[in-house]
């Protein structure tokens, strides 16, 4: 099974990264003077298509479609549509097609233009016909009150001509309205306004590219159905949502245009990835086919409401929220034209997700290949169940919270009571083959001003009903976009406090302080310091990970971190802790990965009243530390030093920092680690099963380098007291940790804990191990007391995303 990918998030989870349709901002031109300052209040040009009959085109003809957003018919007697090439020359003339008849109230009017040699589909019966050969990629079309040819050839001159009712420039057209022409027209794509026919006199903003959808005054389109403004009542087309969704993860109608697909609106999202969900209340008999689909409206806010009965004409697309991470795809309808038939309808009853509904097996195994084209079996696999419900109204009831509310207003619950639980109410991740099937993310669909999102910790309970469309997003997998969210039952989770160390024990802790920089708020320093003093009981040695340089994430060449460290030491002292001393080695600028410019590194803090640091000169960012002497005279060649820093295993990753300490006149060697991150791994819910955990390769190489160093140290002194600790970015059962403990040179202490306590981090609802403390055989089991101190990962308010760990040993 895949390994979760605990990558830091840099943007709102629902922010669209790539859209399935071209957007109108792909060209940036300087607006010309004399822009069209008075948007059309009557008829507008609704759609322009110049690729008819060309290579790759489906339609045989070019066309111009007019629209009437008003409540009265718009007469066209004496009007014309006129066309000018995108870059007109001195002798270029406007081409003309005279019009007649009228555009129905709220309706469309179709002008058929020149045919090409290709294409297979006729236009619906045209309301007017001409012979204009429009360019597929660049040109200008004007709706003109009159039939005499226009003479203007610049945007400013055309803006001054009162005969022009509306004008659309597309591609690279010189003559256009507003900031630039509409972008994206091609042999297979038109430019069109949204369903509301909004006109701001800015072609780049008002029109977007998409599949051509010609509609005449009778509401007829190429699919034989009817759309808004037809002469009669709009009726559904032949295609239903379950036909679009099909029985695999990819729609059998992908890239095709579907006409007048009926459904009830079950959810509306006006932020991030804007659009709405529709669901057919008349389900088929096949449990593998979803009855709902997301309608993507691009940059436009949806104008429909929950309970609206609609017909949608649009192009079917597959959208991958995180294709680099192997995400599932979301079947969508894009470039939609929407007809609202009625409002206030009941939405389909939600499907309840619980232990009885969710299968025990997680996903079919495709030996690392894609499962997209495998038939869905929702009774056998959890991922297939979720896919078969994609977009549908679903519900969870009275469920435990297994990941706290985060800054993106998300939390995770567990809908399957069979998943193994932690002692504190989470779900524990115990193996690649144990992904925990019931984990579901909850996001709020209404604006937070209407329904504040609940703040919950792990172990709390979300009581009552939480319901909404089942979505899938780039960071969290399957998600309930909740119209209604249950009430939080606070179960009083408390932050843990470690036992005190005995005077005879050396206490050593590790803490990832999450990109700590001088510019961070004083409250972060205070909270982190208070944790060291109160929750960790002021350890004798603290290995810190993710200490940034003095300029933080500013990439200015700074590598010194003395300001960051001193600010932390001062905060610890202010919290009542010891006056820590510290040692570290600055990395080479921009060579250790992490946040660009931050130059994160590991740092040793130590209490000089309890333990001394053995300073041995010679350690720097590129010099490898070695072992010298034997037996009790075994020593490092440099302290602090870095383990084999020039080895390719550490490319763009942190190098282990090793220091030699003395406690009660006995040498103790401590290695502070921060292994390569999981970035680039395919997610646990990937469409590739089993997913590729590509980042494991480098961590296993890093583990091999460190294991060889530890083995050399123990060969020199079999009784060498070694503690290796830090953020290893991997699990206790991973290849990296198996390599690091090879030959028994180190023992991973997390395995000594009960299974229900093995976690230091929570990701996608799984409580899991990323941080470790390992000790050499010289530390006898009866002389080791170890604990993961849960103070962050389970809480909505946290100073870091990692829990610290501490070990007390008697050397």
C-alpha positions in Angstrom: 0.0 0.0 0.0 1.1 3.6 -0.6 2.8 5.8 2.0 1.1 9.0 2.9 2.9 12.1 1.7 3.1 14.6 4.6 4.2 17.5 2.4 3.7 21.0 3.7 0.9 22.8 2.0 1.4 26.2 0.4 -2.1 26.9 -0.7 -5.8 26.4 0.0 -6.7 22.8 -0.5 -9.5 23.5 -3.0 -7.6 26.0 -5.1 -7.5 24.8 -8.6 -4.0 24.2 -9.9 -4.8 23.2 -13.4 -8.1 23.6 -15.2 -9.5 21.2 -17.7 -10.4 24.0 -20.1 -8.3 26.8 -21.5 -8.8 30.1 -19.7 -9.1 33.5 -21.2 -6.0 35.0 -19.5 -3.4 33.3 -21.6 -2.7 36.5 -23.5 -1.8 39.7 -21.8 -2.2 42.8 -24.1 -2.2 46.5 -23.2 -5.7 47.9 -23.4 -6.2 50.4 -26.2 -7.8 53.8 -25.7 -11.5 54.1 -26.5 -12.5 50.7 -24.9 -16.2 49.8 -25.2 -17.4 51.6 -22.1 -21.1 50.7 -22.3 -21.7 46.9 -22.1 -24.5 45.6 -24.3 -28.0 45.7 -22.6 -29.8 43.8 -25.4 -28.5 41.2 -27.7 -24.9 39.9 -27.4 -22.6 37.6 -29.3 -22.8 34.4 -27.3 -20.4 32.2 -29.1 -18.0 32.2 -32.1 -16.5 29.2 -33.8 -14.2 29.3 -36.8 -12.9 25.8 -37.0 -15.8 24.2 -38.8 -14.7 21.6 -41.4 -11.0 21.9 -40.4 -8.7 19.1 -39.4 -9.7 17.8 -35.9 -13.1 19.5 -36.1 -16.4 17.6 -35.5 -18.7 20.3 -36.8 -18.8 20.9 -40.6 -19.5 24.7 -40.4 -18.3 27.8 -38.8 -21.0 29.6 -36.8 -21.8 32.7 -34.8 -24.4 32.4 -32.0 -26.2 35.4 -30.6 -27.9 35.5 -27.2 -30.7 37.6 -25.6 -30.5 37.9 -21.8 -33.6 40.1 -21.6 -37.2 39.2 -21.1 -38.4 40.4 -24.5 -37.7 39.2 -28.0 -34.9 41.2 -29.9 -35.7 41.9 -33.5 -32.9 41.5 -36.0 -34.5 43.0 -39.2 -31.9 45.3 -40.8 -29.1 43.9 -38.6 -25.9 42.0 -39.6 -23.0 40.1 -38.2 -19.7 41.1 -39.7 -16.2 39.6 -39.6 -12.7 41.1 -39.8 -9.5 39.0 -39.8 -7.3 39.3 -36.6 -4.6 41.4 -38.2 -6.3 43.4 -41.0 -4.3 45.0 -43.8 -5.0 48.3 -45.6 -7.2 46.6 -48.1 -9.0 44.2 -45.7 -12.8 44.6 -45.7 -15.4 43.5 -43.2 -17.4 40.5 -44.4 -21.2 40.6 -43.9 -24.1 38.2 -43.2 -27.5 39.9 -43.1 -29.9 38.8 -40.4 -33.7 38.6 -40.1 -36.3 37.4 -37.6 -35.6 37.8 -33.9 -33.8 36.3 -30.8 -36.4 34.9 -28.4 -36.5 36.3 -24.8 -33.7 34.6 -22.9 -32.8 32.6 -26.0 -30.3 32.1 -28.8 -30.0 32.7 -32.5 -27.7 30.7 -34.8 -25.9 32.0 -37.8 -24.3 29.3 -40.0 -21.2 30.4 -41.8 -18.9 28.8 -44.4 -18.3 25.0 -44.4 -14.9 23.3 -44.6 -13.8 20.1 -46.1 -13.9 18.1 -42.9 -16.2 17.4 -39.9 -18.9 14.9 -39.5 -21.7 16.8 -37.7 -24.2 19.2 -39.2 -25.2 22.3 -37.3 -28.8 22.4 -36.0 -31.2 24.3 -38.3 -29.7 27.8 -38.7 -31.7 31.0 -38.2 -29.5 32.7 -40.7 -26.8 31.6 -43.1 -23.8 33.3 -44.7 -20.5 32.4 -46.4 -18.0 34.0 -44.0 -14.9 31.8 -43.6 -13.9 32.6 -40.0 -10.4 31.9 -38.8 -10.2 29.1 -36.2 -7.7 31.0 -34.1 -7.9 34.8 -34.5 -10.5 37.3 -35.7 -13.2 39.8 -34.8 -17.0 39.4 -35.1 -19.4 42.3 -34.6 -23.2 42.5 -34.3 -24.2 45.6 -36.2 -27.3 47.6 -36.4 -27.2 47.9 -40.2 -26.0 46.0 -43.2 -23.4 48.4 -44.6 -19.8 47.2 -44.0 -17.9 48.7 -41.1 -14.8 50.6 -41.8 -13.0 50.7 -38.4 -9.8 48.6 -38.0 -8.7 49.5 -34.6 -10.4 48.9 -31.2 -10.6 52.6 -30.6 -12.3 53.4 -33.9 -14.7 50.5 -33.5 -15.6 51.7 -30.0 -16.6 55.0 -31.5 -19.0 53.5 -34.1 -22.5 53.6 -32.6 -23.8 51.0 -35.1 -21.9 48.2 -33.2 -24.2 46.5 -30.7 -21.5 44.0 -29.5 -18.1 42.9 -30.6 -15.9 39.9 -29.9 -12.2 39.7 -30.7 -10.5 36.4 -30.2 -7.0 34.9 -30.5 -4.6 37.8 -31.3 -7.2 40.1 -32.8 -6.3 43.8 -33.0 -9.9 44.8 -32.7 -11.5 43.6 -29.5 -13.2 44.8 -26.3 -11.3 45.5 -23.1 -8.0 44.2 -21.8 -7.5 41.6 -24.6 -9.2 39.2 -27.0 -10.8 35.9 -25.9 -8.2 33.2 -25.8 -8.2 29.5 -26.7 -10.1 29.3 -30.0 -9.0 26.5 -32.2 -10.2 23.9 -34.8 -12.0 22.1 -32.0 -12.7 25.0 -29.5 -15.0 28.0 -29.7 -15.1 31.0 -27.4 -18.3 31.5 -25.6 -20.0 33.5 -22.8 -21.3 31.9 -19.6 -24.9 30.8 -19.3 -25.9 34.2 -17.9 -24.5 36.0 -21.1 -22.8 38.5 -18.9 -21.1 41.4 -20.8 -18.5 43.7 -19.2 -17.0 44.8 -22.6 -13.9 42.8 -21.8 -13.6 39.9 -24.2 -10.7 38.3 -22.3 -12.9 38.1 -19.2 -16.3 37.5 -20.7 -15.6 34.6 -23.0 -13.7 31.3 -22.4 -12.8 28.5 -24.7 -14.5 25.2 -24.8 -16.3 22.6 -26.9 -18.5 24.2 -29.5 -22.2 24.1 -28.6 -24.3 25.8 -31.3 -27.9 26.5 -30.3 -30.7 27.9 -32.5 -33.8 30.0 -31.7 -35.8 26.8 -31.1 -33.3 25.7 -28.5 -32.0 22.9 -30.7 -28.3 21.9 -30.5 -26.2 19.3 -32.2 -27.4 16.6 -29.8 -31.0 16.9 -30.7 -32.1 18.2 -27.3 -33.2 21.7 -26.4 -31.6 24.4 -24.3 -32.6 27.8 -22.8 -34.6 30.2 -25.0 -36.1 27.6 -27.3 -39.5 27.9 -28.7 -40.8 25.2 -26.3 -40.2 23.7 -22.9 -36.6 22.4 -22.6 -36.5 18.6 -22.4 -33.7 16.3 -21.2 -31.4 14.8 -23.8 -30.6 11.1 -24.1 -27.6 11.0 -21.8 -27.9 10.5 -18.0 -25.3 11.1 -15.3 -24.7 7.3 -14.8 -23.9 7.1 -18.5 -21.3 9.8 -18.0 -19.7 8.2 -14.9 -19.7 4.7 -16.3 -18.4 1.6 -14.5 -14.7 2.6 -14.3 -12.8 5.7 -13.0 -12.7 7.2 -16.5 -15.9 8.4 -18.2 -16.8 6.5 -21.4 -17.8 9.9 -22.7 -14.6 11.7 -21.8 -14.0 14.7 -24.2 -17.5 14.4 -25.6 -20.2 17.0 -25.5 -23.4 16.0 -23.7 -26.7 17.8 -24.1 -29.3 18.6 -21.5 -28.2 16.2 -18.8 -30.8 16.4 -16.1 -30.1 16.5 -12.4 -30.9 18.2 -9.0 -28.3 20.6 -7.6 -27.0 19.1 -4.3 -24.1 21.4 -3.5 -22.7 24.7 -4.7 -19.1 25.9 -4.3 -18.3 29.6 -4.9 -14.6 29.6 -4.0 -11.5 27.7 -5.1 -12.7 25.2 -7.7 -16.0 26.9 -8.5 -19.0 24.9 -9.6 -21.8 22.8 -8.4 -22.9 19.1 -8.1 -25.9 17.6 -9.8 -27.4 14.2 -9.0 -30.0 12.2 -10.8 -32.8 11.2 -8.4 -33.7 8.3 -10.8 -30.8 5.9 -10.2 -30.0 3.0 -12.4 -29.6 -0.6 -11.0 -25.8 -0.7 -11.2 -24.1 0.1 -7.9 -20.8 0.9 -9.8 -22.2 3.9 -11.6 -22.3 7.2 -9.7 -25.5 9.2 -10.1 -23.8 12.6 -9.6 -21.2 14.8 -11.3 -19.4 18.1 -10.6 -20.2 21.0 -13.0 -17.1 23.2 -13.3 -17.9 26.8 -13.9 -14.3 28.1 -14.2 -13.9 31.6 -12.9 -17.6 32.3 -12.8 -19.6 31.9 -9.6 -22.4 29.4 -9.9 -25.8 31.0 -10.2 -27.8 27.9 -9.3 -29.1 26.9 -5.8 -29.4 23.6 -4.0 -32.7 22.1 -5.0 -32.7 23.5 -8.5 -33.7 21.0 -11.2 -31.4 21.7 -14.1 -30.4 20.6 -17.6 -26.7 20.9 -18.4 -25.1 20.9 -21.8 -21.3 20.7 -21.4 -18.1 18.8 -22.3 -17.1 15.8 -20.2 -13.6 16.0 -18.8 -11.4 14.2 -16.4 -9.6 16.4 -13.9 -6.6 15.3 -11.9 -6.3 17.4 -8.7 -2.7 16.2 -8.2 -1.5 14.2 -11.2 2.1 14.2 -10.0 1.0 12.4 -6.9 -1.0 9.8 -8.8 -4.4 11.2 -7.6 -7.7 9.8 -8.7 -9.4 11.8 -11.4 -12.7 13.7 -11.0 -15.2 13.4 -13.8 -16.6 16.8 -14.6 -18.8 18.8 -16.9 -16.9 21.8 -18.2 -17.9 24.9 -20.2 -21.5 24.4 -19.1 -24.7 25.9 -20.4 -27.4 25.5 -17.7 -31.2 25.6 -17.8 -33.0 25.9 -14.5 -36.3 24.1 -14.8 -37.6 24.5 -11.3 -36.4 25.3 -7.8 -37.0 24.0 -4.2 -36.9 20.3 -5.2 -35.9 17.7 -2.6 -32.3 16.5 -3.0 -31.6 12.8 -3.2 -31.3 11.1 0.2 -27.6 10.7 1.2 -25.8 7.3 1.1 -24.7 6.5 4.7 -21.0 5.7 5.0 -20.4 3.4 8.0 -18.7 0.1 8.9 -21.4 -1.9 7.2 -21.0 -0.1 3.9 -17.2 0.2 3.7 -15.4 -2.9 2.4 -12.5 -4.4 4.4 -10.1 -4.4 1.4 -8.7 -1.0 0.3 -8.0 -1.2 -3.4 -7.3 -3.7 -6.2 -3.7 -4.5 -6.8 -2.4 -3.6 -10.3 1.3 -4.3 -9.6 2.0 -0.6 -9.6 -0.1 0.1 -12.6 -3.2 2.3 -13.0 -6.5 0.9 -11.7 -8.5 3.6 -13.8 -9.8 1.2 -16.4 -10.6 -1.7 -14.1 -14.3 -2.3 -13.5 -15.4 -0.8 -10.2 -16.3 -3.3 -7.4 -17.8 -1.2 -4.6 -18.7 -4.2 -2.6 -15.1 -5.4 -2.4 -12.8 -2.4 -2.3 -13.1 0.9 -0.3 -11.5 3.0 -3.1 -14.0 1.5 -5.6 -16.9 2.3 -3.2 -15.8 5.9 -2.9 -15.4 6.2 -6.7 -18.8 4.7 -7.3 -20.2 7.5 -5.1 -18.2 10.3 -6.6 -20.2 13.5 -6.4 -23.2 11.9 -4.7 -24.9 13.1 -1.6 -23.3 11.0 1.3 -23.5 11.2 5.1 -21.6 10.1 8.2 -23.3 10.0 11.6 -21.8 10.3 15.1 -18.2 9.7 14.0 -14.9 10.0 15.9 -12.5 12.8 14.8 -9.2 11.3 13.9 -7.4 14.4 12.6 -7.9 17.8 14.2 -9.3 20.9 12.4 -6.5 22.6 10.4 -6.0 26.1 9.2 -7.7 25.2 5.9 -10.9 24.4 7.8 -10.7 20.6 7.3 -10.8 17.7 9.7 -10.9 13.9 9.3 -13.3 11.4 10.7 -13.3 7.6 10.7 -16.5 6.0 9.4 -15.3 2.4 9.9 -15.3 1.3 13.5 -13.0 -1.7 12.6 -9.9 0.5 12.0 -7.3 0.1 14.8 -7.4 3.0 17.3 -4.8 4.8 19.3 -5.3 5.1 23.1 -6.2 8.8 22.5 -8.9 8.3 19.9 -7.0 8.4 16.6 -6.5 5.7 13.9 -3.0 4.2 14.0 -1.1 3.3 10.8 0.7 0.0 11.3 1.7 -1.1 7.8 1.6 -0.5 4.1 -1.1 -3.1 3.9 -3.2 -1.5 6.6 -4.3 1.9 5.1 -7.4 2.2 7.3 -10.4 2.3 5.0 -12.8 4.5 6.9 -10.9 7.8 6.9 -12.9 10.6 5.3 -12.1 14.3 5.2 -14.7 16.9 6.0 -14.7 20.3 4.4 -17.4 23.0 4.8 -19.2 23.9 1.6 -21.2 27.0 2.8 -19.1 30.1 3.5 -17.8 30.2 7.0 -19.8 33.3 7.7 -23.0 31.2 7.3 -21.8 28.1 9.1 -18.6 28.4 11.2 -16.5 25.3 10.8 -16.2 23.2 14.0 -12.9 23.2 15.8 -12.1 19.7 17.0 -9.2 17.6 18.3 -8.5 14.0 17.8 -10.7 11.9 20.1 -13.6 14.4 19.9 -16.8 13.2 18.2 -18.8 14.8 15.4 -22.3 14.0 16.5 -25.4 14.1 14.4 -25.4 14.2 10.6 -22.6 15.5 8.4 -23.7 15.4 4.8 -22.9 16.7 1.3 -21.4 15.7 -2.1 -18.5 13.2 -2.0 -15.5 15.1 -3.5 -11.9 14.4 -4.1 -9.1 17.0 -3.7 -5.4 17.3 -4.3 -4.3 17.1 -0.7 -6.8 15.0 1.1 -8.3 12.3 -1.1 -12.0 11.6 -0.7 -13.8 14.4 1.0 -17.4 15.2 2.1 -18.1 18.8 0.8 -20.5 19.2 3.7 -23.7 21.3 3.4 -24.4 20.4 7.0 -21.7 19.6 9.6 -22.4 17.8 12.9 -21.8 19.2 16.4 -18.5 18.6 18.1 -18.6 16.6 21.3 -15.4 17.7 23.2 -13.8 14.6 24.8 -11.2 16.7 26.7 -8.0 15.6 25.0 -5.0 16.8 27.1 -1.4 17.5 26.1 0.9 14.9 27.6 3.7 15.6 30.1 6.7 13.3 30.2 8.0 11.7 33.4 10.9 13.4 35.1 14.3 12.0 34.6 16.2 10.7 37.6 19.4 12.4 38.5 21.3 9.3 37.3 19.5 9.4 33.9 20.6 11.4 30.9 17.5 12.7 29.1 17.7 13.3 25.4 14.8 14.7 23.2 14.1 15.4 19.6 11.7 18.1 18.3 10.9 19.2 14.8 10.0 22.8 15.3 8.6 23.3 11.7 10.7 25.9 9.9 11.5 28.1 12.9 12.8 31.5 11.9 13.5 34.8 13.6 10.5 36.4 11.9 8.0 33.9 13.4 5.6 35.2 16.0 6.9 35.4 19.5 3.9 33.1 20.5 5.4 30.3 18.4 8.7 30.6 20.3 6.9 30.8 23.6 4.8 27.7 22.9 7.8 25.6 21.6 9.9 26.7 24.6 7.1 25.9 27.1 6.8 22.4 25.6 10.5 21.9 26.2 10.3 23.0 29.8 6.9 21.7 30.9 6.0 18.8 28.6 9.5 17.4 28.0 10.8 18.3 31.5 13.8 20.3 30.3 15.9 17.5 28.7 19.7 17.5 29.1 20.1 17.4 25.3 17.6 18.5 22.7 18.0 17.8 19.0 16.0 20.4 17.1 15.1 19.9 13.4 14.0 22.6 10.9 16.0 25.5 12.4 16.1 28.2 9.6 18.8 30.7 9.1 18.7 34.3 10.3 16.8 35.6 7.3 14.3 32.8 7.3 12.9 31.9 3.9 14.5 34.9 2.2 17.0 33.4 -0.3 19.8 36.0 0.3 22.8 33.7 0.9 22.5 33.8 4.7 23.4 30.5 6.3 24.1 31.5 9.9 21.3 30.6 12.3 22.6 32.1 15.5 19.8 34.6 15.8 17.2 31.9 15.4 18.8 29.6 18.0 19.5 32.3 20.5 15.9 33.5 20.3 14.8 30.0 21.1 17.2 29.6 24.0 16.0 32.9 25.5 12.4 31.7 25.2 13.3 28.5 27.1 14.9 30.5 29.8 12.0 32.8 30.0 9.7 29.7 30.4 11.7 28.7 33.5 14.1 26.3 31.7 17.9 26.0 31.8 20.3 28.2 30.1 21.1 25.9 27.2 24.3 26.0 25.2 24.2 24.9 21.6 26.2 23.4 18.7 25.5 23.1 15.0 27.1 23.3 11.6 25.9 25.7 9.0 24.9 24.0 5.7 26.1 25.1 2.2 23.6 27.6 1.0 20.6 26.1 -0.7 22.0 22.5 -0.6 20.0 20.9 2.2 16.5 21.1 0.8 13.5 22.3 2.8 11.8 25.7 2.3 13.8 27.6 -0.4 16.1 30.1 1.2 15.5 28.7 4.7 18.7 26.5 5.0 17.1 24.3 7.6 19.5 22.3 9.8 19.7 20.3 13.0 20.9 21.9 16.2 22.0 20.4 19.5 20.9 22.2 22.7 22.4 21.0 25.9 22.3 21.9 29.6 25.9 22.6 30.6 25.0 22.0 34.3 24.1 18.4 33.5 26.1 17.4 30.5 29.3 18.6 28.7 29.9 18.8 25.0 33.3 17.5 23.8 34.4 20.1 21.3 36.8 18.6 18.6 37.8 21.0 15.9 37.6 20.2 12.2 33.9 19.8 11.6 32.3 21.8 8.8 29.6 21.5 6.1 31.6 19.5 3.7 34.1 17.6 5.8 33.2 14.0 6.8 33.5 13.1 10.5 35.3 9.8 11.2 36.1 7.5 14.1 39.4 7.4 15.9 40.8 5.3 18.8 39.4 2.1 20.3 37.7 1.0 23.4 37.1 3.7 26.0 39.4 6.0 23.9 37.1 5.8 20.9 36.3 9.4 19.8 35.1 11.4 16.8 37.6 13.1 14.6 35.3 16.2 14.8 32.6 17.3 17.2 30.2 18.5 16.0 30.6 16.8 12.6 28.6 15.7 9.7 28.4 12.1 8.5 29.7 11.7 4.9 28.2 15.1 3.7 29.4 14.7 0.2 27.7 11.4 -0.4 25.1 11.5 -3.1 22.6 10.1 -0.6 22.3 13.5 1.0 21.7 15.5 -2.3 19.3 18.3 -1.5 18.7 16.8 2.0 19.9 17.4 5.5 23.2 15.7 6.6 23.3 14.0 10.0 24.9 16.0 12.7 26.9 14.0 15.2 28.2 15.3 18.5 30.2 13.8 21.3 29.0 14.5 24.9 30.2 13.5 28.3 27.8 12.5 31.1 29.1 11.3 34.4 32.5 11.0 32.7 31.2 8.6 30.1 31.2 9.4 26.3 27.8 9.5 24.6 27.5 9.9 20.9 24.3 11.6 19.6 23.3 11.8 16.0 20.6 14.3 15.0 18.8 13.4 11.8 16.4 14.9 9.3 16.1 12.5 6.4 14.7 13.2 2.9 11.0 14.1 2.8 8.2 12.0 1.2 7.7 14.6 -1.6 7.0 12.9 -4.9 5.5 9.7 -3.5 2.2 8.5 -4.9 -0.5 8.9 -2.3 -2.2 6.2 -0.3 -5.3 6.7 -2.4 -3.4 6.8 -5.7 -4.9 5.6 -9.0 -1.7 3.5 -9.1 -1.9 0.5 -6.9 0.3 -0.4 -5.1 1.6 3.2 -5.4 5.3 4.0 -6.0 7.0 5.4 -2.9 9.9 6.9 -4.9 11.3 8.9 -2.0 12.1 5.7 -0.1 15.1 5.1 -2.3 17.0 8.0 -1.1 16.1 7.5 2.6 17.2 3.9 2.3 20.6 5.2 0.9 20.8 7.6 3.7 20.1 4.9 6.3 22.8 2.7 4.8 25.4 5.6 5.1 24.5 6.2 8.7 24.3 2.5 9.6 27.9 2.1 8.3 29.1 4.9 10.4 27.4 3.5 13.5 28.8 0.1 12.8 32.3 1.6 12.5 31.8 3.4 15.9 30.7 0.1 17.5 33.5 -1.8 15.9 35.9 0.6 17.6 34.1 0.3 20.9 31.4 -2.4 21.2 30.2 -0.6 24.3 29.8 2.7 22.5 26.8 4.6 23.8 25.0 5.9 20.7 21.6 7.7 20.4 20.4 8.4 16.9 17.2 10.5 16.8 15.2 13.0 14.8 12.8 13.3 11.9 13.5 10.3 9.7 10.4 11.0 7.5 9.6 7.3 7.5 7.8 4.5 9.4 9.1 2.0 11.8 8.3 -0.8 9.2 9.9 1.1 6.3 13.0 -0.1 4.3 15.0 2.9 5.6 14.4 2.0 9.3 15.0 -1.7 8.6 18.4 -0.7 7.0 19.3 1.6 9.8 18.8 -1.1 12.4 20.5 -3.8 10.3 22.8 -6.0 12.2 21.4 -4.8 15.5 23.7 -1.7 15.6 20.6 0.3 16.7 17.3 -0.5 18.3 14.2 1.6 17.3 12.5 2.4 20.5 9.1 3.1 19.0 8.7 -0.7 18.6 8.9 -1.1 22.3 5.7 0.8 22.7 2.2 -0.8 22.4 1.0 -0.6 18.8 -1.7 1.9 19.8 1.0 4.4 20.9 3.2 4.3 17.8 2.8 7.7 16.2 4.3 11.2 16.3 2.4 12.8 13.3 -1.1 12.7 11.9 -1.6 12.8 8.1 -4.8 12.1 6.1 -6.4 10.8 9.3 -3.6 8.3 10.0 -1.6 8.6 13.2 1.8 7.4 12.1 5.5 7.4 13.0 7.9 9.8 11.3 10.2 10.7 14.3 12.3 8.1 16.0 14.8 7.6 18.8 17.2 4.7 18.3 19.9 3.5 20.8 22.9 1.2 20.6 23.1 -2.2 22.4 25.2 -0.5 25.1 22.0 0.9 26.6 20.3 -2.1 28.3 16.5 -2.3 28.0 16.0 -2.0 31.8 18.0 1.3 31.7 15.9 3.0 28.9 12.7 4.9 29.4 11.2 6.2 26.2 8.1 8.2 25.3 6.4 10.0 22.4 5.0 13.1 24.1 1.7 14.0 22.3 1.3 17.8 22.4 0.8 18.9 18.8 -0.2 16.4 16.1 -3.7 15.7 17.6 -4.6 19.3 18.3 -6.2 22.0 16.3 -3.9 24.5 18.0 -0.3 23.4 17.6 3.1 24.9 17.7 4.5 22.3 15.3 3.0 19.5 13.2 5.3 16.9 15.0 5.1 15.5 18.5 8.5 15.6 20.3 10.0 12.4 21.9 12.3 11.9 24.9 14.4 9.1 26.2 15.9 8.7 29.6 19.0 6.5 29.8 21.5 5.3 32.3 24.9 5.2 30.6 
